[in-house]
Amino acid sequence: MLLRALSRPALINRHARRACLWGTAMEIIKSLILGAILSVTIALVIGTQGTSGGALAIHLVHIADAKLYWSWPVFFSGSGLAFGLLLLQR
């Protein structure tokens, strides 16, 4: 009886931790998608003007037959901001 009572909170706690980790993983995936969208839109606007954007380090990427402007600093900062906003909305 005592053993059953002691193991029950641990079981609930284990499921809560698993749900928390799953939620954090989904928020990371969502923030990466939002960071990619932000990076493509900003790089497209600035890159078509013919500039690299200075610290934004925008460059032209060739993927198969398509050309795409991309910026890693904007991607990482946008992903970080999106992840922070998603954590605040919990």
mmCIF file of the C-alpha atoms, coordinates in Angstrom:
data_MODEL
# 
_entry.id   MODEL 
# 
loop_
_atom_site.group_PDB 
_atom_site.id 
_atom_site.type_symbol 
_atom_site.label_atom_id 
_atom_site.label_alt_id 
_atom_site.label_comp_id 
_atom_site.label_asym_id 
_atom_site.label_entity_id 
_atom_site.label_seq_id 
_atom_site.pdbx_PDB_ins_code 
_atom_site.Cartn_x 
_atom_site.Cartn_y 
_atom_site.Cartn_z 
_atom_site.occupancy 
_atom_site.B_iso_or_equiv 
_atom_site.pdbx_formal_charge 
_atom_site.auth_seq_id 
_atom_site.auth_comp_id 
_atom_site.auth_asym_id 
_atom_site.auth_atom_id 
_atom_site.pdbx_PDB_model_num 
ATOM 1  C CA . MET A 1 1  ? 0.000  0.000  0.000   1.00 0.00 ? 1  MET A CA 1 
ATOM 2  C CA . LEU A 1 2  ? 2.709  2.437  0.958   1.00 0.00 ? 2  LEU A CA 1 
ATOM 3  C CA . LEU A 1 3  ? 4.808  1.499  -2.069  1.00 0.00 ? 3  LEU A CA 1 
ATOM 4  C CA . ARG A 1 4  ? 1.855  2.085  -4.393  1.00 0.00 ? 4  ARG A CA 1 
ATOM 5  C CA . ALA A 1 5  ? 1.190  5.520  -2.877  1.00 0.00 ? 5  ALA A CA 1 
ATOM 6  C CA . LEU A 1 6  ? 4.831  6.520  -3.243  1.00 0.00 ? 6  LEU A CA 1 
ATOM 7  C CA . SER A 1 7  ? 5.136  5.384  -6.864  1.00 0.00 ? 7  SER A CA 1 
ATOM 8  C CA . ARG A 1 8  ? 2.042  7.214  -8.064  1.00 0.00 ? 8  ARG A CA 1 
ATOM 9  C CA . PRO A 1 9  ? 3.431  10.808 -7.870  1.00 0.00 ? 9  PRO A CA 1 
ATOM 10 C CA . ALA A 1 10 ? 6.587  9.637  -9.615  1.00 0.00 ? 10 ALA A CA 1 
ATOM 11 C CA . LEU A 1 11 ? 4.480  8.241  -12.452 1.00 0.00 ? 11 LEU A CA 1 
ATOM 12 C CA . ILE A 1 12 ? 2.548  11.489 -12.810 1.00 0.00 ? 12 ILE A CA 1 
ATOM 13 C CA . ASN A 1 13 ? 5.767  13.466 -12.619 1.00 0.00 ? 13 ASN A CA 1 
ATOM 14 C CA . ARG A 1 14 ? 7.360  11.333 -15.358 1.00 0.00 ? 14 ARG A CA 1 
ATOM 15 C CA . HIS A 1 15 ? 4.408  11.898 -17.710 1.00 0.00 ? 15 HIS A CA 1 
ATOM 16 C CA . ALA A 1 16 ? 4.441  15.617 -16.998 1.00 0.00 ? 16 ALA A CA 1 
ATOM 17 C CA . ARG A 1 17 ? 8.149  15.822 -17.824 1.00 0.00 ? 17 ARG A CA 1 
ATOM 18 C CA . ARG A 1 18 ? 7.615  13.923 -21.091 1.00 0.00 ? 18 ARG A CA 1 
ATOM 19 C CA . ALA A 1 19 ? 4.783  16.278 -22.081 1.00 0.00 ? 19 ALA A CA 1 
ATOM 20 C CA . CYS A 1 20 ? 6.928  19.287 -21.210 1.00 0.00 ? 20 CYS A CA 1 
ATOM 21 C CA . LEU A 1 21 ? 9.809  18.036 -23.350 1.00 0.00 ? 21 LEU A CA 1 
ATOM 22 C CA . TRP A 1 22 ? 7.458  17.291 -26.243 1.00 0.00 ? 22 TRP A CA 1 
ATOM 23 C CA . GLY A 1 23 ? 5.995  20.793 -25.993 1.00 0.00 ? 23 GLY A CA 1 
ATOM 24 C CA . THR A 1 24 ? 9.464  22.345 -25.998 1.00 0.00 ? 24 THR A CA 1 
ATOM 25 C CA . ALA A 1 25 ? 10.468 20.314 -29.056 1.00 0.00 ? 25 ALA A CA 1 
ATOM 26 C CA . MET A 1 26 ? 7.375  21.486 -30.921 1.00 0.00 ? 26 MET A CA 1 
ATOM 27 C CA . GLU A 1 27 ? 8.109  25.094 -29.972 1.00 0.00 ? 27 GLU A CA 1 
ATOM 28 C CA . ILE A 1 28 ? 11.657 24.737 -31.313 1.00 0.00 ? 28 ILE A CA 1 
ATOM 29 C CA . ILE A 1 29 ? 10.320 23.369 -34.614 1.00 0.00 ? 29 ILE A CA 1 
ATOM 30 C CA . LYS A 1 30 ? 7.783  26.192 -34.846 1.00 0.00 ? 30 LYS A CA 1 
ATOM 31 C CA . SER A 1 31 ? 10.424 28.810 -34.097 1.00 0.00 ? 31 SER A CA 1 
ATOM 32 C CA . LEU A 1 32 ? 12.770 27.399 -36.757 1.00 0.00 ? 32 LEU A CA 1 
ATOM 33 C CA . ILE A 1 33 ? 10.000 27.655 -39.343 1.00 0.00 ? 33 ILE A CA 1 
ATOM 34 C CA . LEU A 1 34 ? 9.214  31.231 -38.315 1.00 0.00 ? 34 LEU A CA 1 
ATOM 35 C CA . GLY A 1 35 ? 12.929 32.100 -38.372 1.00 0.00 ? 35 GLY A CA 1 
ATOM 36 C CA . ALA A 1 36 ? 13.242 30.697 -41.902 1.00 0.00 ? 36 ALA A CA 1 
ATOM 37 C CA . ILE A 1 37 ? 10.239 32.693 -43.104 1.00 0.00 ? 37 ILE A CA 1 
ATOM 38 C CA . LEU A 1 38 ? 11.658 35.871 -41.554 1.00 0.00 ? 38 LEU A CA 1 
ATOM 39 C CA . SER A 1 39 ? 15.092 35.233 -43.053 1.00 0.00 ? 39 SER A CA 1 
ATOM 40 C CA . VAL A 1 40 ? 13.747 34.639 -46.560 1.00 0.00 ? 40 VAL A CA 1 
ATOM 41 C CA . THR A 1 41 ? 11.508 37.712 -46.537 1.00 0.00 ? 41 THR A CA 1 
ATOM 42 C CA . ILE A 1 42 ? 14.151 40.109 -45.187 1.00 0.00 ? 42 ILE A CA 1 
ATOM 43 C CA . ALA A 1 43 ? 16.889 38.653 -47.402 1.00 0.00 ? 43 ALA A CA 1 
ATOM 44 C CA . LEU A 1 44 ? 14.629 38.849 -50.451 1.00 0.00 ? 44 LEU A CA 1 
ATOM 45 C CA . VAL A 1 45 ? 13.842 42.515 -49.878 1.00 0.00 ? 45 VAL A CA 1 
ATOM 46 C CA . ILE A 1 46 ? 17.433 43.539 -49.133 1.00 0.00 ? 46 ILE A CA 1 
ATOM 47 C CA . GLY A 1 47 ? 19.142 41.104 -51.529 1.00 0.00 ? 47 GLY A CA 1 
ATOM 48 C CA . THR A 1 48 ? 17.207 42.195 -54.595 1.00 0.00 ? 48 THR A CA 1 
ATOM 49 C CA . GLN A 1 49 ? 18.517 45.730 -54.012 1.00 0.00 ? 49 GLN A CA 1 
ATOM 50 C CA . GLY A 1 50 ? 22.023 44.402 -54.710 1.00 0.00 ? 50 GLY A CA 1 
ATOM 51 C CA . THR A 1 51 ? 23.460 44.831 -51.210 1.00 0.00 ? 51 THR A CA 1 
ATOM 52 C CA . SER A 1 52 ? 24.634 42.310 -48.624 1.00 0.00 ? 52 SER A CA 1 
ATOM 53 C CA . GLY A 1 53 ? 23.035 44.198 -45.758 1.00 0.00 ? 53 GLY A CA 1 
ATOM 54 C CA . GLY A 1 54 ? 26.282 44.639 -43.828 1.00 0.00 ? 54 GLY A CA 1 
ATOM 55 C CA . ALA A 1 55 ? 26.021 42.619 -40.617 1.00 0.00 ? 55 ALA A CA 1 
ATOM 56 C CA . LEU A 1 56 ? 23.050 40.684 -42.004 1.00 0.00 ? 56 LEU A CA 1 
ATOM 57 C CA . ALA A 1 57 ? 25.424 38.847 -44.384 1.00 0.00 ? 57 ALA A CA 1 
ATOM 58 C CA . ILE A 1 58 ? 22.822 38.212 -47.072 1.00 0.00 ? 58 ILE A CA 1 
ATOM 59 C CA . HIS A 1 59 ? 24.032 35.986 -49.900 1.00 0.00 ? 59 HIS A CA 1 
ATOM 60 C CA . LEU A 1 60 ? 22.567 34.313 -52.959 1.00 0.00 ? 60 LEU A CA 1 
ATOM 61 C CA . VAL A 1 61 ? 22.034 30.557 -52.671 1.00 0.00 ? 61 VAL A CA 1 
ATOM 62 C CA . HIS A 1 62 ? 21.506 28.292 -55.672 1.00 0.00 ? 62 HIS A CA 1 
ATOM 63 C CA . ILE A 1 63 ? 19.212 25.345 -54.952 1.00 0.00 ? 63 ILE A CA 1 
ATOM 64 C CA . ALA A 1 64 ? 18.739 23.140 -58.035 1.00 0.00 ? 64 ALA A CA 1 
ATOM 65 C CA . ASP A 1 65 ? 17.359 25.583 -60.644 1.00 0.00 ? 65 ASP A CA 1 
ATOM 66 C CA . ALA A 1 66 ? 16.169 28.189 -58.145 1.00 0.00 ? 66 ALA A CA 1 
ATOM 67 C CA . LYS A 1 67 ? 17.972 31.172 -56.645 1.00 0.00 ? 67 LYS A CA 1 
ATOM 68 C CA . LEU A 1 68 ? 17.249 32.188 -53.077 1.00 0.00 ? 68 LEU A CA 1 
ATOM 69 C CA . TYR A 1 69 ? 18.573 34.973 -50.868 1.00 0.00 ? 69 TYR A CA 1 
ATOM 70 C CA . TRP A 1 70 ? 19.489 33.785 -47.373 1.00 0.00 ? 70 TRP A CA 1 
ATOM 71 C CA . SER A 1 71 ? 20.921 35.208 -44.161 1.00 0.00 ? 71 SER A CA 1 
ATOM 72 C CA . TRP A 1 72 ? 22.115 33.000 -41.302 1.00 0.00 ? 72 TRP A CA 1 
ATOM 73 C CA . PRO A 1 73 ? 22.287 35.825 -38.708 1.00 0.00 ? 73 PRO A CA 1 
ATOM 74 C CA . VAL A 1 74 ? 18.669 36.780 -39.415 1.00 0.00 ? 74 VAL A CA 1 
ATOM 75 C CA . PHE A 1 75 ? 17.637 33.118 -39.270 1.00 0.00 ? 75 PHE A CA 1 
ATOM 76 C CA . PHE A 1 76 ? 19.226 32.505 -35.860 1.00 0.00 ? 76 PHE A CA 1 
ATOM 77 C CA . SER A 1 77 ? 18.055 35.777 -34.326 1.00 0.00 ? 77 SER A CA 1 
ATOM 78 C CA . GLY A 1 78 ? 14.538 35.344 -35.733 1.00 0.00 ? 78 GLY A CA 1 
ATOM 79 C CA . SER A 1 79 ? 14.375 31.770 -34.464 1.00 0.00 ? 79 SER A CA 1 
ATOM 80 C CA . GLY A 1 80 ? 15.537 32.874 -31.026 1.00 0.00 ? 80 GLY A CA 1 
ATOM 81 C CA . LEU A 1 81 ? 12.980 35.670 -30.862 1.00 0.00 ? 81 LEU A CA 1 
ATOM 82 C CA . ALA A 1 82 ? 10.192 33.357 -32.028 1.00 0.00 ? 82 ALA A CA 1 
ATOM 83 C CA . PHE A 1 83 ? 11.195 30.724 -29.467 1.00 0.00 ? 83 PHE A CA 1 
ATOM 84 C CA . GLY A 1 84 ? 11.151 33.331 -26.708 1.00 0.00 ? 84 GLY A CA 1 
ATOM 85 C CA . LEU A 1 85 ? 7.713  34.550 -27.751 1.00 0.00 ? 85 LEU A CA 1 
ATOM 86 C CA . LEU A 1 86 ? 6.370  30.991 -27.897 1.00 0.00 ? 86 LEU A CA 1 
ATOM 87 C CA . LEU A 1 87 ? 7.711  30.319 -24.389 1.00 0.00 ? 87 LEU A CA 1 
ATOM 88 C CA . LEU A 1 88 ? 6.058  33.482 -23.114 1.00 0.00 ? 88 LEU A CA 1 
ATOM 89 C CA . GLN A 1 89 ? 2.692  32.323 -24.489 1.00 0.00 ? 89 GLN A CA 1 
ATOM 90 C CA . ARG A 1 90 ? 2.692  29.100 -22.467 1.00 0.00 ? 90 ARG A CA 1 
# 
